[in-house]
Amino acid sequence: MQTLIVAGIGPGSYGQLTQEVVQALSDCDCVVGYPLYLDLLRPHFPEKSYLGTAMRQEEERCRLALEQASGGKKVVFVCGGDAGVYGLAGLILELAQGYPSVKIRVQPGVTAALAGAALLGAPLVHDFALVSLSDALTPWELIERRLRSAADGDFCIVLYNPASHRRKDHLRKACDILLAVLPPERPCGYARQIGREGEYSYLCTLSELREQELDMFATVFIGNSSTRVLDGRLVTPRGYRYEREHGA
């Protein structure tokens, strides 16, 4: 039985690949993934065979990897960030039911929420929710409901896929939903091109966030009621002061 490794390659920089993923890429025959991610890996593993498919061809890409593995090749299927966080690990596992000779092993990576949070400070020290604003696979009505629930629950909120050429107003619409519950001065921030050339982070309020023009390469962070800006860093305390004052 051949093992197909599904690996998260982090936000983009080689230094944020896990040692486990680096070893898998070093040992494999073939790397399959979205062309952008393959281009990030080629300079570091030039001797490998690379196969990819375009955007919106995710199922074809997964089948391509499974077919290569079923043919006996050592394959690593790569996803940006973590393969199990808005990645294709789930689809691979579903499709693998039709390839009984292939065993799937998932290797984690650094997702944009974690890498972006580190750039901004420590906004995710307490409970948080991840919500993608892409309605390509999820109805917008469900996205709206999840945003309201996260705001009502006083979660820190991370927004993936805040905007694209087709969805230019989704971030503004999301902010309007949140502003119906949260104060306009709520501390927020975003990070762009995490781990790549042009990496950039910015702090703002929720009302200011509404006016930002972002894209698919940005990850957005919205604080909870305890989040503060301390020395230019976005920080969410976990409650250690409460524990000291009131006991465990």
Number of C-alpha atoms within 10 A of each C-alpha: 10 18 18 25 24 31 31 28 29 28 26 21 14 16 11 16 20 18 10 13 22 16 11 19 23 14 13 16 18 19 24 24 26 20 15 13 18 19 12 15 20 14 10 13 15 9 11 16 13 19 17 21 16 12 10 10 11 18 13 13 22 24 17 18 27 27 16 21 25 20 12 15 17 20 27 30 28 29 26 25 25 24 24 20 19 16 19 24 24 15 14 22 17 11 13 19 11 11 14 10 15 20 17 16 14 20 20 21 24 21 21 28 24 16 18 29 24 15 21 22 18 19 34 26 15 17 14 19 19 19 19 17 24 20 14 9 6 11 11 14 10 11 17 17 12 16 24 19 14 19 23 12 13 18 20 24 23 26 23 21 20 25 22 17 8 8 16 14 16 19 24 18 14 18 20 16 16 22 18 11 12 20 13 17 12 20 26 27 26 23 24 22 18 22 19 13 10 9 14 16 18 16 18 19 16 23 20 16 24 19 12 12 14 20 17 16 17 22 25 26 28 28 28 26 15 16 22 19 18 10 8 11 18 26 23 23 15 15 11 11 10 10 10 9 8 8 8 7
